[in-house]
Amino acid sequence: MNSIPIIAIDGTSSSGKGTIAYKLAEYLGLNYLNSGALFRLAGHLAVVSGIDIHDHSDENMNKIVDLLLKENLDLEFIGKKVIHNGVDIWPILSSEDAGVVANTISFYPPLRDAINDFQRKRVSAPGLVDEGRDVGTTVFPNANVKIYLDASVEARAKRRLVDEQKRGSGKTYEILCAELAKRDEVDKAHKVGALKVADDALYIDTSDLTIEQVLEKCINHCKEKGIVKS
Ligand code: DC
């Protein structure tokens, strides 16, 4: 176990990870990190630089890794904001389209290595709540607490639909179901850093639970593991 507490929250897209990880960090008084935002940022940088995210040759994919590293990853996570070079880019990165782009490039091991390094360097007192796909299995296998959040594709699509309608993206419930199912498939098939439940993780199906109910389960699990409000 670590002297600085680490709480790893993994799970499927739109399972509630983001909201729960952020609220848990706030409740416990710990720092919060959203590793998906790093994959989303890499994808966003690639797209705006005109790099073809469907060309998965090493030569092309390394351009994306270089782009991300050149940024020196000047990123701050303040509440739900992701401040990149002084500007909150979460409104851009949080769209379903940005998630699909991130998903397309996230298989690439050198990109995963760069993002994993970034996460490990972010560990500092009083501790970290880090959310993603492989935080508890690959990035921090010794995390003090591991939680895996899941929900049916239908429940997740309904949640995403609310966000996408606010954006006016025109995505329907059916399109979102198909995109989420595809993302799960890709996330679970990675050769490294695949989405899977760690042996020692608490598994929670959030389909029929409110945010408050999920949060309560997470807080109780943290207590059982000796992590309490600081
Ligand atoms: O958690 P999210 O929806 O913001 O993640 C977007 C994509 O990034 C997801 O489909 C796969 C990838 N990702 C990953 O491979 N590993 C992580 N730790 C976090 C995200």
py3Dmol code that shows the C-alpha trace and the ligand (Angstrom):
import py3Dmol

protein = """\
ATOM      1  CA  MET A   1       0.000   0.000   0.000  1.00  0.00           C
ATOM      2  CA  ASN A   2       1.042   3.572  -0.543  1.00  0.00           C
ATOM      3  CA  SER A   3       1.848   6.145   2.123  1.00  0.00           C
ATOM      4  CA  ILE A   4      -0.002   8.684  -0.026  1.00  0.00           C
ATOM      5  CA  PRO A   5      -3.493   7.233  -0.592  1.00  0.00           C
ATOM      6  CA  ILE A   6      -4.544   6.415  -4.143  1.00  0.00           C
ATOM      7  CA  ILE A   7      -8.120   5.608  -5.092  1.00  0.00           C
ATOM      8  CA  ALA A   8      -8.541   4.054  -8.532  1.00  0.00           C
ATOM      9  CA  ILE A   9     -11.945   4.287 -10.188  1.00  0.00           C
ATOM     10  CA  ASP A  10     -12.289   2.406 -13.447  1.00  0.00           C
ATOM     11  CA  GLY A  11     -15.250   1.467 -15.580  1.00  0.00           C
ATOM     12  CA  THR A  12     -17.146   1.736 -18.809  1.00  0.00           C
ATOM     13  CA  SER A  13     -17.892   5.002 -20.638  1.00  0.00           C
ATOM     14  CA  SER A  14     -20.688   7.035 -19.037  1.00  0.00           C
ATOM     15  CA  SER A  15     -20.991   4.657 -16.090  1.00  0.00           C
ATOM     16  CA  GLY A  16     -20.767   7.658 -13.769  1.00  0.00           C
ATOM     17  CA  LYS A  17     -17.016   7.436 -13.133  1.00  0.00           C
ATOM     18  CA  GLY A  18     -16.344  11.117 -13.745  1.00  0.00           C
ATOM     19  CA  THR A  19     -19.030  12.451 -11.447  1.00  0.00           C
ATOM     20  CA  ILE A  20     -18.375   9.913  -8.709  1.00  0.00           C
ATOM     21  CA  ALA A  21     -14.584  10.269  -8.796  1.00  0.00           C
ATOM     22  CA  TYR A  22     -14.836  14.037  -8.616  1.00  0.00           C
ATOM     23  CA  LYS A  23     -17.398  14.002  -5.790  1.00  0.00           C
ATOM     24  CA  LEU A  24     -15.460  11.369  -3.854  1.00  0.00           C
ATOM     25  CA  ALA A  25     -12.261  13.418  -4.161  1.00  0.00           C
ATOM     26  CA  GLU A  26     -14.128  16.490  -2.956  1.00  0.00           C
ATOM     27  CA  TYR A  27     -15.655  14.592  -0.013  1.00  0.00           C
ATOM     28  CA  LEU A  28     -12.354  13.024   1.052  1.00  0.00           C
ATOM     29  CA  GLY A  29     -10.341  16.202   0.434  1.00  0.00           C
ATOM     30  CA  LEU A  30      -8.068  14.496  -2.123  1.00  0.00           C
ATOM     31  CA  ASN A  31      -6.800  15.581  -5.538  1.00  0.00           C
ATOM     32  CA  TYR A  32      -8.725  14.452  -8.618  1.00  0.00           C
ATOM     33  CA  LEU A  33      -7.432  13.288 -11.980  1.00  0.00           C
ATOM     34  CA  ASN A  34      -9.404  12.272 -15.050  1.00  0.00           C
ATOM     35  CA  SER A  35      -7.116  10.126 -17.206  1.00  0.00           C
ATOM     36  CA  GLY A  36      -9.708  10.001 -20.002  1.00  0.00           C
ATOM     37  CA  ALA A  37      -9.168  13.753 -20.444  1.00  0.00           C
ATOM     38  CA  LEU A  38      -5.551  13.011 -21.399  1.00  0.00           C
ATOM     39  CA  PHE A  39      -6.601  10.579 -24.136  1.00  0.00           C
ATOM     40  CA  ARG A  40      -9.232  13.091 -25.243  1.00  0.00           C
ATOM     41  CA  LEU A  41      -6.605  15.866 -25.316  1.00  0.00           C
ATOM     42  CA  ALA A  42      -4.241  13.711 -27.403  1.00  0.00           C
ATOM     43  CA  GLY A  43      -7.052  13.035 -29.868  1.00  0.00           C
ATOM     44  CA  HIS A  44      -8.077  16.675 -29.989  1.00  0.00           C
ATOM     45  CA  LEU A  45      -4.510  17.843 -30.622  1.00  0.00           C
ATOM     46  CA  ALA A  46      -4.169  15.264 -33.398  1.00  0.00           C
ATOM     47  CA  VAL A  47      -7.398  16.332 -35.101  1.00  0.00           C
ATOM     48  CA  VAL A  48      -6.641  20.071 -34.986  1.00  0.00           C
ATOM     49  CA  SER A  49      -3.141  19.367 -36.322  1.00  0.00           C
ATOM     50  CA  GLY A  50      -4.556  17.455 -39.279  1.00  0.00           C
ATOM     51  CA  ILE A  51      -3.164  14.062 -38.212  1.00  0.00           C
ATOM     52  CA  ASP A  52      -5.201  11.118 -39.498  1.00  0.00           C
ATOM     53  CA  ILE A  53      -6.372   9.293 -36.355  1.00  0.00           C
ATOM     54  CA  HIS A  54      -7.264   6.231 -38.449  1.00  0.00           C
ATOM     55  CA  ASP A  55      -3.696   5.729 -39.698  1.00  0.00           C
ATOM     56  CA  HIS A  56      -2.406   3.405 -36.988  1.00  0.00           C
ATOM     57  CA  SER A  57       1.144   3.009 -38.352  1.00  0.00           C
ATOM     58  CA  ASP A  58       3.858   3.581 -35.736  1.00  0.00           C
ATOM     59  CA  GLU A  59       5.125   6.554 -37.717  1.00  0.00           C
ATOM     60  CA  ASN A  60       1.760   8.307 -37.622  1.00  0.00           C
ATOM     61  CA  MET A  61       0.857   7.348 -34.048  1.00  0.00           C
ATOM     62  CA  ASN A  62       4.240   8.568 -32.787  1.00  0.00           C
ATOM     63  CA  LYS A  63       3.372  11.996 -34.175  1.00  0.00           C
ATOM     64  CA  ILE A  64       0.427  12.061 -31.758  1.00  0.00           C
ATOM     65  CA  VAL A  65       2.614  11.001 -28.824  1.00  0.00           C
ATOM     66  CA  ASP A  66       5.144  13.717 -29.757  1.00  0.00           C
ATOM     67  CA  LEU A  67       2.381  16.311 -29.954  1.00  0.00           C
ATOM     68  CA  LEU A  68       1.165  15.413 -26.478  1.00  0.00           C
ATOM     69  CA  LEU A  69       4.660  15.387 -24.974  1.00  0.00           C
ATOM     70  CA  LYS A  70       5.516  18.707 -26.637  1.00  0.00           C
ATOM     71  CA  GLU A  71       2.657  20.212 -24.659  1.00  0.00           C
ATOM     72  CA  ASN A  72       4.642  19.421 -21.503  1.00  0.00           C
ATOM     73  CA  LEU A  73       1.190  18.404 -20.335  1.00  0.00           C
ATOM     74  CA  ASP A  74       0.489  21.765 -18.814  1.00  0.00           C
ATOM     75  CA  LEU A  75      -2.778  20.602 -17.317  1.00  0.00           C
ATOM     76  CA  GLU A  76      -4.590  21.360 -14.109  1.00  0.00           C
ATOM     77  CA  PHE A  77      -7.725  19.603 -12.904  1.00  0.00           C
ATOM     78  CA  ILE A  78      -9.737  22.150 -10.965  1.00  0.00           C
ATOM     79  CA  GLY A  79     -13.097  20.753 -10.025  1.00  0.00           C
ATOM     80  CA  LYS A  80     -14.516  19.456 -13.280  1.00  0.00           C
ATOM     81  CA  LYS A  81     -12.517  21.968 -15.302  1.00  0.00           C
ATOM     82  CA  VAL A  82      -9.502  20.821 -17.299  1.00  0.00           C
ATOM     83  CA  ILE A  83      -7.229  23.815 -17.615  1.00  0.00           C
ATOM     84  CA  HIS A  84      -4.861  23.500 -20.566  1.00  0.00           C
ATOM     85  CA  ASN A  85      -2.405  26.381 -21.045  1.00  0.00           C
ATOM     86  CA  GLY A  86      -4.659  28.533 -18.892  1.00  0.00           C
ATOM     87  CA  VAL A  87      -7.922  27.749 -20.709  1.00  0.00           C
ATOM     88  CA  ASP A  88     -10.721  25.350 -19.650  1.00  0.00           C
ATOM     89  CA  ILE A  89     -10.913  22.918 -22.552  1.00  0.00           C
ATOM     90  CA  TRP A  90     -13.342  20.479 -20.902  1.00  0.00           C
ATOM     91  CA  PRO A  91     -16.301  21.918 -22.889  1.00  0.00           C
ATOM     92  CA  ILE A  92     -14.467  20.783 -26.063  1.00  0.00           C
ATOM     93  CA  LEU A  93     -13.061  17.519 -24.719  1.00  0.00           C
ATOM     94  CA  SER A  94     -16.240  16.293 -23.058  1.00  0.00           C
ATOM     95  CA  SER A  95     -18.276  15.697 -26.243  1.00  0.00           C
ATOM     96  CA  GLU A  96     -19.118  12.150 -27.304  1.00  0.00           C
ATOM     97  CA  ASP A  97     -17.211  12.796 -30.549  1.00  0.00           C
ATOM     98  CA  ALA A  98     -14.044  13.657 -28.602  1.00  0.00           C
ATOM     99  CA  GLY A  99     -14.561  10.397 -26.665  1.00  0.00           C
ATOM    100  CA  VAL A 100     -14.793   8.418 -29.891  1.00  0.00           C
ATOM    101  CA  VAL A 101     -11.581  10.045 -31.192  1.00  0.00           C
ATOM    102  CA  ALA A 102      -9.799   9.267 -27.898  1.00  0.00           C
ATOM    103  CA  ASN A 103     -11.020   5.694 -28.081  1.00  0.00           C
ATOM    104  CA  THR A 104      -9.673   5.298 -31.634  1.00  0.00           C
ATOM    105  CA  ILE A 105      -6.105   6.146 -30.636  1.00  0.00           C
ATOM    106  CA  SER A 106      -6.051   4.796 -27.066  1.00  0.00           C
ATOM    107  CA  PHE A 107      -4.831   1.325 -28.106  1.00  0.00           C
ATOM    108  CA  TYR A 108      -1.305   2.612 -28.824  1.00  0.00           C
ATOM    109  CA  PRO A 109       1.126   1.431 -26.097  1.00  0.00           C
ATOM    110  CA  PRO A 110       3.601   4.367 -26.319  1.00  0.00           C
ATOM    111  CA  LEU A 111       0.681   6.796 -25.956  1.00  0.00           C
ATOM    112  CA  ARG A 112      -0.585   4.827 -22.949  1.00  0.00           C
ATOM    113  CA  ASP A 113       2.951   4.853 -21.452  1.00  0.00           C
ATOM    114  CA  ALA A 114       3.165   8.655 -21.767  1.00  0.00           C
ATOM    115  CA  ILE A 115      -0.242   9.107 -20.150  1.00  0.00           C
ATOM    116  CA  ASN A 116       0.524   6.577 -17.415  1.00  0.00           C
ATOM    117  CA  ASP A 117       3.756   8.461 -16.568  1.00  0.00           C
ATOM    118  CA  PHE A 118       1.788  11.671 -16.281  1.00  0.00           C
ATOM    119  CA  GLN A 119      -0.647  10.039 -13.842  1.00  0.00           C
ATOM    120  CA  ARG A 120       2.113   8.585 -11.662  1.00  0.00           C
ATOM    121  CA  LYS A 121       3.823  11.980 -11.432  1.00  0.00           C
ATOM    122  CA  ARG A 122       0.571  13.489 -10.162  1.00  0.00           C
ATOM    123  CA  VAL A 123       0.635  11.574  -6.888  1.00  0.00           C
ATOM    124  CA  SER A 124       1.155  14.032  -4.049  1.00  0.00           C
ATOM    125  CA  ALA A 125      -0.243  14.638  -0.550  1.00  0.00           C
ATOM    126  CA  PRO A 126      -2.977  14.446   0.587  1.00  0.00           C
ATOM    127  CA  GLY A 127      -3.713  11.764  -2.065  1.00  0.00           C
ATOM    128  CA  LEU A 128      -5.308  11.129  -5.415  1.00  0.00           C
ATOM    129  CA  VAL A 129      -8.590   9.896  -6.857  1.00  0.00           C
ATOM    130  CA  ASP A 130      -7.791   8.859 -10.432  1.00  0.00           C
ATOM    131  CA  GLU A 131     -10.427   7.642 -12.885  1.00  0.00           C
ATOM    132  CA  GLY A 132     -10.052   5.769 -16.159  1.00  0.00           C
ATOM    133  CA  ARG A 133      -9.997   2.276 -17.597  1.00  0.00           C
ATOM    134  CA  ASP A 134      -6.810   0.687 -16.267  1.00  0.00           C
ATOM    135  CA  VAL A 135      -5.959   2.826 -13.252  1.00  0.00           C
ATOM    136  CA  GLY A 136      -6.363  -0.021 -10.746  1.00  0.00           C
ATOM    137  CA  THR A 137      -4.949  -2.731 -13.004  1.00  0.00           C
ATOM    138  CA  THR A 138      -1.987  -1.053 -14.733  1.00  0.00           C
ATOM    139  CA  VAL A 139      -1.280   2.490 -13.587  1.00  0.00           C
ATOM    140  CA  PHE A 140      -1.589   1.939  -9.831  1.00  0.00           C
ATOM    141  CA  PRO A 141      -1.854  -1.813  -9.152  1.00  0.00           C
ATOM    142  CA  ASN A 142      -1.107  -1.030  -5.472  1.00  0.00           C
ATOM    143  CA  ALA A 143      -3.910   1.521  -5.131  1.00  0.00           C
ATOM    144  CA  ASN A 144      -5.395   1.593  -1.609  1.00  0.00           C
ATOM    145  CA  VAL A 145      -8.933   1.442  -2.969  1.00  0.00           C
ATOM    146  CA  LYS A 146     -10.180   0.098  -6.314  1.00  0.00           C
ATOM    147  CA  ILE A 147     -13.695   0.614  -7.569  1.00  0.00           C
ATOM    148  CA  TYR A 148     -15.193  -0.495 -10.895  1.00  0.00           C
ATOM    149  CA  LEU A 149     -18.356   1.248 -12.109  1.00  0.00           C
ATOM    150  CA  ASP A 150     -20.566  -0.231 -14.790  1.00  0.00           C
ATOM    151  CA  ALA A 151     -24.121   0.152 -16.136  1.00  0.00           C
ATOM    152  CA  SER A 152     -26.174  -1.240 -18.985  1.00  0.00           C
ATOM    153  CA  VAL A 153     -25.599   0.324 -22.417  1.00  0.00           C
ATOM    154  CA  GLU A 154     -29.220   1.551 -22.334  1.00  0.00           C
ATOM    155  CA  ALA A 155     -28.823   3.340 -18.988  1.00  0.00           C
ATOM    156  CA  ARG A 156     -25.574   4.922 -20.124  1.00  0.00           C
ATOM    157  CA  ALA A 157     -27.007   6.069 -23.464  1.00  0.00           C
ATOM    158  CA  LYS A 158     -29.916   7.743 -21.632  1.00  0.00           C
ATOM    159  CA  ARG A 159     -27.432   9.667 -19.461  1.00  0.00           C
ATOM    160  CA  ARG A 160     -25.323  10.709 -22.453  1.00  0.00           C
ATOM    161  CA  LEU A 161     -28.390  11.766 -24.396  1.00  0.00           C
ATOM    162  CA  VAL A 162     -29.072  14.520 -21.851  1.00  0.00           C
ATOM    163  CA  ASP A 163     -25.541  15.948 -22.368  1.00  0.00           C
ATOM    164  CA  GLU A 164     -25.639  15.595 -26.138  1.00  0.00           C
ATOM    165  CA  GLN A 165     -29.054  17.287 -26.343  1.00  0.00           C
ATOM    166  CA  LYS A 166     -27.654  20.229 -24.381  1.00  0.00           C
ATOM    167  CA  ARG A 167     -24.877  20.428 -26.976  1.00  0.00           C
ATOM    168  CA  GLY A 168     -27.343  20.135 -29.834  1.00  0.00           C
ATOM    169  CA  SER A 169     -25.182  17.434 -31.410  1.00  0.00           C
ATOM    170  CA  GLY A 170     -28.186  15.699 -33.007  1.00  0.00           C
ATOM    171  CA  LYS A 171     -27.060  12.281 -31.682  1.00  0.00           C
ATOM    172  CA  THR A 172     -30.011  10.003 -31.051  1.00  0.00           C
ATOM    173  CA  TYR A 173     -30.450   7.408 -28.313  1.00  0.00           C
ATOM    174  CA  GLU A 174     -29.862   4.638 -30.892  1.00  0.00           C
ATOM    175  CA  ILE A 175     -26.628   6.226 -32.168  1.00  0.00           C
ATOM    176  CA  LEU A 176     -25.372   6.630 -28.592  1.00  0.00           C
ATOM    177  CA  CYS A 177     -26.173   2.980 -27.769  1.00  0.00           C
ATOM    178  CA  ALA A 178     -24.174   1.858 -30.797  1.00  0.00           C
ATOM    179  CA  GLU A 179     -21.231   4.178 -30.034  1.00  0.00           C
ATOM    180  CA  LEU A 180     -21.058   3.133 -26.376  1.00  0.00           C
ATOM    181  CA  ALA A 181     -21.178  -0.565 -27.254  1.00  0.00           C
ATOM    182  CA  LYS A 182     -18.387  -0.043 -29.782  1.00  0.00           C
ATOM    183  CA  ARG A 183     -16.291   1.897 -27.257  1.00  0.00           C
ATOM    184  CA  ASP A 184     -16.685  -0.897 -24.662  1.00  0.00           C
ATOM    185  CA  GLU A 185     -15.576  -3.431 -27.237  1.00  0.00           C
ATOM    186  CA  VAL A 186     -12.470  -1.419 -28.175  1.00  0.00           C
ATOM    187  CA  ASP A 187     -11.597  -0.593 -24.533  1.00  0.00           C
ATOM    188  CA  LYS A 188     -11.826  -4.274 -23.516  1.00  0.00           C
ATOM    189  CA  ALA A 189      -9.762  -5.497 -26.476  1.00  0.00           C
ATOM    190  CA  HIS A 190      -6.598  -3.420 -25.918  1.00  0.00           C
ATOM    191  CA  LYS A 191      -3.429  -5.524 -25.868  1.00  0.00           C
ATOM    192  CA  VAL A 192      -2.168  -3.380 -22.996  1.00  0.00           C
ATOM    193  CA  GLY A 193      -4.255  -1.433 -20.524  1.00  0.00           C
ATOM    194  CA  ALA A 194      -7.499  -3.198 -21.421  1.00  0.00           C
ATOM    195  CA  LEU A 195     -10.639  -2.360 -19.478  1.00  0.00           C
ATOM    196  CA  LYS A 196     -11.231  -5.121 -16.938  1.00  0.00           C
ATOM    197  CA  VAL A 197     -12.292  -5.495 -13.332  1.00  0.00           C
ATOM    198  CA  ALA A 198      -9.304  -5.769 -10.975  1.00  0.00           C
ATOM    199  CA  ASP A 199      -9.506  -8.854  -8.716  1.00  0.00           C
ATOM    200  CA  ASP A 200      -9.585  -6.645  -5.631  1.00  0.00           C
ATOM    201  CA  ALA A 201     -12.026  -4.011  -6.947  1.00  0.00           C
ATOM    202  CA  LEU A 202     -15.488  -3.266  -5.606  1.00  0.00           C
ATOM    203  CA  TYR A 203     -17.859  -3.734  -8.604  1.00  0.00           C
ATOM    204  CA  ILE A 204     -20.919  -1.465  -8.682  1.00  0.00           C
ATOM    205  CA  ASP A 205     -23.661  -1.608 -11.311  1.00  0.00           C
ATOM    206  CA  THR A 206     -24.980   1.964 -11.375  1.00  0.00           C
ATOM    207  CA  SER A 207     -27.862   1.348 -13.854  1.00  0.00           C
ATOM    208  CA  ASP A 208     -30.602   1.776 -11.245  1.00  0.00           C
ATOM    209  CA  LEU A 209     -28.762   3.826  -8.637  1.00  0.00           C
ATOM    210  CA  THR A 210     -28.689   7.574  -8.068  1.00  0.00           C
ATOM    211  CA  ILE A 211     -25.383   9.431  -7.888  1.00  0.00           C
ATOM    212  CA  GLU A 212     -25.895   9.788  -4.120  1.00  0.00           C
ATOM    213  CA  GLN A 213     -26.402   6.031  -3.690  1.00  0.00           C
ATOM    214  CA  VAL A 214     -23.252   5.204  -5.672  1.00  0.00           C
ATOM    215  CA  LEU A 215     -21.268   7.823  -3.793  1.00  0.00           C
ATOM    216  CA  GLU A 216     -22.405   6.392  -0.454  1.00  0.00           C
ATOM    217  CA  LYS A 217     -21.257   2.905  -1.457  1.00  0.00           C
ATOM    218  CA  CYS A 218     -17.875   4.322  -2.498  1.00  0.00           C
ATOM    219  CA  ILE A 219     -17.456   6.325   0.712  1.00  0.00           C
ATOM    220  CA  ASN A 220     -18.305   3.240   2.815  1.00  0.00           C
ATOM    221  CA  HIS A 221     -15.819   1.133   0.865  1.00  0.00           C
ATOM    222  CA  CYS A 222     -13.107   3.765   1.381  1.00  0.00           C
ATOM    223  CA  LYS A 223     -13.871   3.751   5.128  1.00  0.00           C
ATOM    224  CA  GLU A 224     -13.493  -0.040   5.210  1.00  0.00           C
ATOM    225  CA  LYS A 225     -10.075   0.425   3.609  1.00  0.00           C
ATOM    226  CA  GLY A 226      -9.088   3.064   6.152  1.00  0.00           C
ATOM    227  CA  ILE A 227      -9.499   6.115   3.902  1.00  0.00           C
ATOM    228  CA  VAL A 228     -11.612   8.734   5.643  1.00  0.00           C
ATOM    229  CA  LYS A 229     -12.372  12.416   5.177  1.00  0.00           C
ATOM    230  CA  SER A 230      -9.244  14.503   5.868  1.00  0.00           C
TER     231      SER A 230
END
"""
ligand_1 = """\
20
DC
O -13.286 7.985 -19.649
P -13.483 8.658 -20.996
O -14.780 8.336 -21.648
O -13.234 10.121 -20.912
O -12.329 8.064 -21.955
C -12.272 8.366 -23.325
C -11.516 7.254 -24.041
O -10.149 7.277 -23.608
C -12.002 5.845 -23.770
O -12.928 5.356 -24.713
C -10.752 5.028 -23.829
C -9.662 5.971 -23.438
N -9.146 5.765 -22.086
C -8.276 4.726 -21.875
O -8.012 3.951 -22.803
N -7.682 4.560 -20.651
C -7.967 5.384 -19.642
N -7.355 5.220 -18.456
C -8.895 6.441 -19.824
C -9.486 6.590 -21.054
"""
view = py3Dmol.view(width=600, height=400)
view.addModel(protein, "pdb")
view.setStyle({"model": 0}, {"cartoon": {"style": "trace"}})
view.addModel(ligand_1, "xyz")
view.setStyle({"model": 1}, {"stick": {}})
view.zoomTo()
view.show()
